[in-house]
C-alpha cells in the first residue's frame, strides 16, 4: 500500500476486512491513497469548518462515512475549534459484506477557515463466492483475475494461491488435488492465503488472512485489479514501453534514455492491451536505436489508452 499525502498528513490504520473475518492485505500492489488539504474563507452561515471530498477509482465501495477525532475521541464536526485532528474514514465494500477503513492524521482546522480534505482511494476489489458442492469432505478453490469490471477475460493474468495454516508462514500446505496452479481441492481448515499476480515482470502479492474453508464448499476468489489498459498504436517499430511518473521527461537532461531506478513498469509486448495502474505517466518508447518520450499519458480505470 502506497500512501501519497501531498500536504504532510500521514495515513494510518489501513484495514480491509470482510464481515466473515477474512482480512485483505496487500504486500505489493498498485493500491494507493492520495490525500490533499485545501483552505478557503469560512462563510458566516457555514457552521462546519471541514468538508471531505472522496473519489474512489473503479469498483470497490458502496458508501462512506467519516468522523473527526481528537485524542481518540469523536469531535462534532459543527463548530469544531481550530486545531489538529485525525479523520477516520470507513467505507462499505460493494461486493462481499465488509469494510475498508483508515485514518488521515494532521487534519488542520484554522480560525475562520474552511478546510477541504480531498481523498482519492485506489485498491483491488477482492470478491469471494461460496457455494455448496459434493467434494467428499474437501474444499475446492479457484482464483480468477479481472483487469477491471468490464474486462473479465482470463488471458495472461493469473492469481496463483499458496496456502498457509493461519498465523504460520514458515510452511505451506499442499492441495489434496491440484487441477492447475489456480484451482484445486484442499482439506478444510483456516488458512492465510497468498495470491501472487504476475504483471509484466512484477509480482503483486495479496494476502487473504483468516480464510476459513468449510467441507463440501466451493470458493471462487476473484481479484478485480480496477486497472486501466495501455497499448502502443503508433506507426513506429517500438521494442518496449517504459512508464515513469509524469514530469520525469522534463527533468532528464541530454538524450532520452531509461532510468530503471524510478521506472514504474515496462512492457515488451507493446501491441497488446497491458494492465496499468490509473494515473498520468511519461512514456519512454524504445525504438531500437534510440528512445523517444511521450509525455502526460493519462490511464483511467476501465478504459484503453493508446500511445501514438
N, C-alpha and C positions, 0 to 999 in steps of 0.2 A: 504494500500500500504506500503510494507516494502522496505526500501532503504538500500542496503548494499554497502557502499563505503569503499574499503579496504585501501585507501590512504588518507582519510580525506576530500574527495570532496563531499560536500552536493549536493543532487539532489532536485530541487525545481520546482514549477510551472508545476506540472504534470497535463496534460489536455487531456482528451479522449472525442472527440466530433464528432458527425455526422454533415454533411452539412445541414441537416434539422432542426438543433437546439437542438437535444437531446444530453445531456451530460451524460457520464457514470462515476459513482463514486463508488469506492469500499470502503465500510465502514469496511468490514472484508473479506479478501480473501487471496489466496496464492500469489497474484501478487507481483513481486519483480523487482528491478533494481539493478544489480551488476555493480560496477564501479571500475576499476583498472587503475593506471597510471604507465607507464614504460618509461625508458630513454635509449638512445643509442647515440653514437657519430654521429653527423650530417656530412654527406659526403659533400665535397666541391661542388659537382654537384647538390645537393638537395637543392632547394630553399624553400621548405615547411617544417618548423620545427615541424609540427604537423601532425599526422596520427590518424584516428579514425577507430577502428575495432568494428563492430556491429554484434551481434548474437541475433536472436530472436527465442525463443523456441515455437514451434508449429505454428499454422496458425493465423496470426494477421495482418501483414503488407505486402504491395507490393512494397514499395520503401522508401527511406530515404534521407534526406539532413541535412546539419548542417552548422552553422555559428559561427565564433569566435567573441565574443562580449567583449567590454571593456566600462564600464560606460554607458551601454545601447546602444552603437553604434557598428555597424559591423566593424570588422577589417579584412583586406585582409589576407588570410592565408599565401601567399608567403611573405617571408622576415619579418614576424611578429617579433617585437622586444621582447627581453626577458621580462618576467613579468608574472603576474597572470591574467587569463582571465576566462570568462564564455563561455561555449559551449552550444548553443541552438540546439537541435535536433528535427526534425519534420519528422514524419512517415506518409505515406499514408496508410489508412486502406484497407485491401484486400477484405472485404465483402461490407458493406454499405459504400457509399461515405463519407469520413470524415478523420480526422487526429488525431494522438496522438503525443503529444509533451512534452518535459521537458527540464530543464536547468541543466547542470552539472557545478557546481561552482568550483573555485580554481584550474583551469587547469593551470599548471605551465610550462612555456617555459623558458628553461635555455640557456645561451650562448653556441653556438656551439654544441647544443644537439638536438636530435630528440625525441620528446615526443609522445608516443603512448597511447591513451586513449582507453581502451577495455571496451565495454559496452555489457552486456547481459540483454535482456528485456524479461520478462515473464508476461503475463496478459491474462485474459479471452477474448475470441473473442465473442462479442455480435453482433448478426445479427437480423434484424427486417424485415420480409417480409410483404408487404402491398398489399392487393388485394381487388377489389370491391365485394360486397355481398349484397343480399337483406335481410336487418335486421330491417325493419320498423323504420328506422331513428337512430337505435342504432349502437354502435361499438362492435365488438367481439374481443376477445383476447385469446391466448393460449400460454403457456410457456413450452418450452422443454429444456432438458439438454443433451448435448453431452459430454461424458468423453473426447473425442478427435475427430479429423476429421474422423478417421477410425472406431469409435465406437459410433453409434448414437442410440443404443437400449435404449428405455425409460424403465428402470427397477427399480432401487432403489433410483435414484437421481432425485429430482424434484425442480424446481424453483417456489416457491409459490408467486404470485404477490399480493401486497397490494397497493391500490390507494389512493393518497392524492391530494387535489387541489394544483396546482402549488404554491410553496412558503409557504404552510401551512402544518405543520407536527403535529398539535395538534388534528386532526380529520380525520379519514379515510372515504373514500367514498365507500359505498357498491355497488356491482354489481346489475344491474337491473335483471339479471338472472345468476345464477351460476350453470354450468353443473358439476363442480368439483372444487377442490381447485386450479386448474391450468388453467381452461378455463371457459369462460362465456361471458356475454354481459354487456355493461355499457353505460351510456349516453355519448355522445360526449362532450369533454372538453379537457383542457390541464392539465395534471397530472404530479406529481412526483411519479414514480412507484418504489416500493421497492421489489426486488426479494430476497427471503430468501431460501438458498440452504443448506439442511442438509447433512453433510458428516461425518459419524462415530462420532456422538456426537458434532460436530462443526456446527455452523450456519454461513454460509458465506452470506454477505449482499451486494447486488449490486443495486445501485440506477440508475434509468433512469430518469433524471430530464428533465423537459420541454417537455414532451411527448404529442404531440397534436394528439388526436384520433378523426378522422372525421366520420360523419354519414355514415351508409351503407358501412363500410370498415372493413375488417378482418385483424387483426395483429397477426402474429406468431413470438414470441420472442424466439430465440434460443441462449442459452449460451453454448459456447464451452469452457470447462474448460482447454483445452490443457494439460490434466493431463496424468500421467503415471499410470500403474496398478501394484499392488503388491499383491502377494499371497504366502502362505506357501505351499511348495511342498516337504517337507522332511518327514522322517519316524516317527518322534516323535508325541505324542499326545499333541498338542500345544493349550493352552486355549486362548491365546491372543498374539498379536504382538505390541510392543511399539517402536515407532520410535523416534530417537534423532539425533541431528546434528552429523556428522562424527567426531570422536575424543572423543566423550563422554565416551566410554568404557575405553579408556586408562587413563582417568582422575579419574575413580572410584576406590576407594580402598576397599579391602575386597570382600565379595561375591557379585555377580551380583544381582542388585535389582533395582526396578523402582525409577525414580526421577521425580515426577509429575510436579515440577515447571519448568523443562526445556524440557518436552516432547513435541514433535512436533504434534503427533497424535497417536492414538492406534486403533487397530481393534480386535473385538471379533470373528468375522466370518472370520477366517484366511484362509479357503479353497476357498473362493470366490475371484473374482478379485476386489480388493478395489482400489478406486481412491486415487491418491497420487500426491503431487506436485513434479516436477522434482528436482533432487538433489541427494546427497550422504548421506547415513544415517548409523548409528549404530542401529541395530535392536535387541531389547531385547525380547527373547521368554519366555513366561510364560508356564512352563511345569507342573504346578500344585503344585509340591512340591519343585521346585527350578526354578531359572532363568538362561538363557544362552544367551551370546552375539553372534551376527553375525555382523562382522564389515565391513564397507565400501561397503554397498549395494547401487548400483547405480540405480536410477529410471530415465527413459528417457520419454519425452513426446511421446505418441502414441505407446508405447511398453509395453509388460508384463515382469515384473521382478519376478522370482521365488526365494524365500528364502528357502534354504535347510539346 
